[in-house]
């Protein structure tokens, strides 16, 4: 059986930014909640995987904002899997207002890891048997290695962050929404006060955990685009790479 998840959210003040717009981390939390509810219907939720020694990890995520909803507005988040391969499962999201107008969309790639070995494994058979719903045109699949991953990178800014207790999730690693929160907070005041995030594209490289010392780095790629890296300071490993695009007043 195929399942489509639709959830309705009315925006509360603490989910909005200083201008009353829905914050991108809050929207991503809505998306994760809807994705988990959809996974539970398929029998592949966090608890279902944990019972068999597995966990979910987001590998790729690309969000496009078309119009920001504002405080008090009611929105719908719709999500469903689009394809299943040997190692990856693909999932799309659509965010609409009450009239059906598209506010945002996103596509993502997920993998499964062994809790014992903390390493990626092929998708178990009970996940590979999943039937994605039909009748949808999936968003284009994200490349596993986007161009910004291999571009020369010399950070112009760096902000140190220690992973706190509230940044980790049930899989015992930092939740990807925390990374996005750090990336946004590390940008300059002018960008945050005059710009709107129009697109963010993420590549997760490895896990990080409670107490890890991280550095959030960024460099301007163009007047409206930044390249970001989050580096684990002790190992020097890239934990997350990203590109963000902004529109300005």
Secondary structure by P-SEA (a helix, b strand, c coil): cbbbbbbbbccccccccccccccaaaaaaaaaaaaaaaaaaacccaaaaaaacbbbbbcbbbbbbcccccccbbbbbbbbbccccccbbbbbbbbbcccccccccccccccccccccccccccccccccccccccccccccccccccccccbbbbcbbbbbccccccccccccccaaaaaaaaaaaccccccccccccbbbbbbcccccccbbbbbbbbbccccbbbbbbbccccccccccbbbbbbcc
